[in-house]
Amino acid sequence: MKVDHAAILNAINQYVYVKDINGFYVYGNDSFAKISGLDSKQIVGKTDFDLAWSTQANDCRDDDNNVLSGNHLINVERYQTHETGMTKILLNLVPYHSTSGEVVGVLGHFFDCNQHLILETTGIFDKNRLYLEFVPEWLSTAEIRVCFYLIHGFSAARISEKTGTTTSTVRYHIDNIKNKMQCKNKNDITEVAMRTGIAWKIFSLQHQLDD
């Protein structure tokens, strides 16, 4: 019996891909290609900077370089942006070897932990604010910036340095964000932003706010 390996990889409930040592995709199964917004042929020759998760491309490259240096990433939690929102994944990343045993790239596969965070809203954005939609509230430009850094784990003092404002002003914005998102405390803001898909929208808007 002849085994169709491609058909097997396309049938499993996991996302599988291979990149060369320079970060270019040389393979993606159908499931992986779908979340990238392409088909399995179109994804060849692309990098993470070309795909739906382009804002995370540098982090992806760091993981690749870590693996190319000889380390394996096994069941590592990551959040990955898709065209429909953001999902929590368990990532496995290992060196990919040629038939002669030479490391020629990275082999990755992951699944979404059954916690797919769908972006059900359009995330209406105008020049000065972002409509949350899961609650009838708007985030101001300043609050979007603060929320961006909160999601990345920055303290109020560090956010103050990044935004050029006082720590008390940052805390004022955090209180407003917390109230608008109906969070009990500051730590809940990141969880709510991830769960509702607002985090993805804030990531995609950050370059506009910095212009």
Summary of the structure (lengths in Angstrom):
residues: 211
radius of gyration: 19.5
end to end distance: 59.0
largest distance: 70.0
contacts: 592
relative contact order: 0.11
helix: 42%
strand: 25%
